[in-house]
């Protein structure tokens, strides 16, 4: 078994206005770096089109249908101050959903040991009934629900190291004892949620906020002290990663100073938990990362660690 790479050209068709940080070039940078010889062993698959039934695992059907109906035939439709839809957005978002659920299927049936879903738009800010923060549908949350519904997994852990807190994932699983959501992120920063006191109804929300200027030591401490022990105690049957790379020191949207080696380290640590409790089953889903060089190098370090597992 090896690592599965799932992507689709539709991710490039989700157009944004000039100057928008969540741009198609992000996916091009990821695809380019993963063309290197050391990634030749990746199993490469195009993301299937996700279904409304899959979206409805986490978002009310009426909400999803309203978003789809409001998609433009040309130009842009503004959802909020920084979230827009273009004519290619809905297919891209559905391919991201389809890629995430397909990754779960492949990992759960041992076709691949783990998987990386390289799609855009990102998803972890999408709440049950609100698209926001560049995000349309919450792919990581949908993947978790899919694993439970289709494969009978009792406990799923979602680990989020995007520099912005995944308010959407937290919103979806706030009152759910069967899904652990653990996040490191910068505070204060968009979207304003993610304090350590936010623990969910069942204590299955774990927030380890960092401060602007923090770097490798603080990030690794947050995982060693706050997140990894909770993952161990939870004993998940599947681990899903919201893999944002905007905590890289080059990123323009935040102030955390991580290096590529930090993303390799945290990948290895989370994989060790998956090895002990989930038969190594891990699905990683691309979230943020807005400096193209930092995104590419961090992705390479992350995927190389997945392959070494």
Secondary structure, 3 states (H helix, E strand, C coil): CCEEEEECHHHHCCCCCCCCCCCCHHHHHHHHHCCCHHHCCCEEEECCCCCHHHHCCCCCHHHHHHHHHCCCCCCCEECCCCCEECCCHHHHHHHHHHHHHHHHHHHHCCCCCEEEECCCCCCCCCECCECECCECCCHHHHHHHHHHHHHCCCCEEEEECCCCCCHHHHHHHCCCCCEEEEEEEECCCCCCCCCCCCCCCCCCEEEEEECCCCEHHHHHHHHHHHHHHHHHHHCCCEEEEEECCCCECCCCCCCCEECHHHHHHHHHHHHHHHHHHCCCCEEEEECCCCCHHHHHHHHHHHHHHHHHC
